[in-house]
Amino acid sequence: MAHTPVNHPARPVYRAIGGLTGLYLVAFGVLGIIASVGDEVFAQDDTAILGQGTNLGFSLVSVLLGAAVLAGTAIGRNIDVMINQWLAYVIMVISLAGLAFIQTEANIFNFSIFTVIVLMVVSLVLLMVGMYGKVGTDAEQDAWQKARLVL
């Protein structure tokens, strides 16, 4: 992608932010699993962790998404960029679907409005991290610099 910076000077900072975002998702998921043990997987009750509505199903999804982000961060080599960007889109779709079904029986993940807001912020952070974490050769960086100057 011509608009994605290559070898951005703040790349390590963005990678650390991605790792922290993955840690947040894992921590939220683990706390949600602990709080919803014994409930149905898609229970629609008043279970809340860190102010966000959740259930066992969404807690498990959060752990899986966070583990994928952490794995991508640990591997690096632009795999983290791909994982962060795609998971950002997935989380954004999940949060928008949760917003659409928030007061219906289709709210299978037991979302609250705060859950939707936090997921949107998480998805935007992952998207930003994915866009600024790309590593490339000096030739790729020069090509990006030339393309940027033309625009």
C-alpha positions in Angstrom: 0.0 0.0 0.0 1.6 3.3 -1.1 0.2 5.3 1.8 1.5 3.0 4.5 4.8 4.3 5.9 7.8 1.9 5.8 10.3 1.9 8.6 8.6 4.6 10.6 10.9 6.0 13.3 8.3 5.4 16.0 7.8 1.8 14.8 8.9 0.2 18.2 6.4 2.4 20.1 3.6 1.4 17.8 4.6 -2.3 18.2 4.6 -1.9 22.0 1.1 -0.2 21.8 -0.1 -3.2 19.8 1.3 -5.6 22.4 -0.4 -3.7 25.2 -3.7 -3.8 23.3 -3.3 -7.6 23.0 -2.6 -7.8 26.7 -5.7 -5.8 27.5 -7.9 -8.1 25.4 -6.4 -11.2 27.1 -6.8 -9.7 30.5 -10.4 -8.7 29.9 -11.1 -12.1 28.5 -9.6 -13.9 31.4 -11.4 -11.7 33.9 -14.6 -12.3 32.0 -14.1 -16.1 32.0 -13.6 -16.0 35.8 -16.7 -13.8 36.3 -18.9 -15.9 34.1 -17.9 -19.5 35.0 -21.0 -21.5 35.5 -23.2 -19.3 33.3 -24.3 -20.2 29.8 -21.9 -19.4 27.0 -24.1 -16.8 25.5 -25.9 -15.7 28.7 -27.6 -12.3 28.6 -27.4 -11.2 32.2 -25.7 -8.4 34.1 -22.1 -9.8 34.0 -19.7 -6.8 33.6 -16.0 -6.7 33.7 -14.1 -3.3 33.8 -17.5 -1.7 33.1 -18.2 -3.7 30.0 -20.9 -6.2 29.5 -19.7 -9.6 28.7 -20.4 -13.3 28.9 -18.4 -16.5 28.6 -18.6 -16.5 24.8 -17.3 -13.0 24.3 -14.7 -13.5 27.0 -13.3 -16.5 25.0 -13.4 -14.5 21.8 -11.5 -11.7 23.6 -8.8 -14.1 24.8 -8.4 -15.6 21.2 -8.2 -12.1 19.6 -5.7 -10.9 22.2 -3.6 -14.0 21.8 -3.5 -13.5 18.1 -2.4 -9.9 18.5 0.3 -10.9 21.0 1.5 -13.7 18.7 1.8 -11.3 15.8 3.6 -8.8 18.0 6.1 -11.5 19.2 6.7 -12.7 15.6 7.0 -9.3 13.9 8.3 -9.3 10.4 5.2 -7.6 9.0 3.1 -10.5 10.2 2.0 -8.2 13.1 1.0 -5.5 10.6 -1.2 -7.9 8.7 -2.7 -9.4 11.9 -3.3 -6.0 13.5 -5.0 -4.6 10.4 -7.3 -7.6 9.8 -8.2 -8.0 13.5 -9.0 -4.3 13.6 -11.5 -4.7 10.9 -12.9 -7.9 12.5 -13.3 -6.1 15.9 -14.9 -3.1 14.2 -17.5 -5.3 12.6 -18.1 -7.2 15.8 -18.6 -3.9 17.7 -20.9 -2.5 15.0 -23.0 -5.7 15.0 -23.1 -5.5 18.8 -24.3 -1.9 18.6 -27.0 -2.9 16.1 -28.3 -5.7 18.4 -27.6 -4.2 21.8 -31.3 -4.2 23.0 -32.5 -7.3 21.3 -32.4 -11.0 21.9 -29.7 -11.2 19.2 -27.2 -9.6 21.6 -25.4 -12.9 22.0 -22.2 -11.4 23.5 -24.1 -9.4 26.1 -22.7 -6.1 24.9 -23.3 -2.8 26.6 -22.8 0.6 25.0 -19.5 0.9 26.8 -18.4 -2.4 25.4 -19.1 -1.1 21.9 -17.1 2.1 22.6 -14.1 0.2 24.0 -14.1 -2.2 21.1 -14.2 0.7 18.6 -11.2 2.3 20.3 -9.4 -1.0 20.4 -10.0 -1.5 16.7 -8.8 2.0 15.8 -5.7 1.5 17.9 -4.9 -1.8 16.2 -5.5 -0.2 12.8 -3.1 2.6 13.6 -0.5 0.2 14.9 -0.9 -1.9 11.8 -0.4 1.1 9.5 2.7 2.5 11.2 4.5 -0.8 12.1 5.6 -1.9 8.6 9.2 -2.9 8.2 10.9 -2.9 4.8 14.1 -2.6 2.9 15.8 0.7 2.3 14.6 0.5 -1.3 11.0 0.2 -0.2 11.4 3.1 2.2 12.9 5.2 -0.6 10.0 4.3 -2.9 7.5 5.2 -0.2 9.3 8.6 0.4 9.2 9.3 -3.3 5.5 8.4 -3.5 4.8 10.6 -0.5 6.6 13.6 -2.1 4.7 13.3 -5.3 1.4 13.4 -3.5 
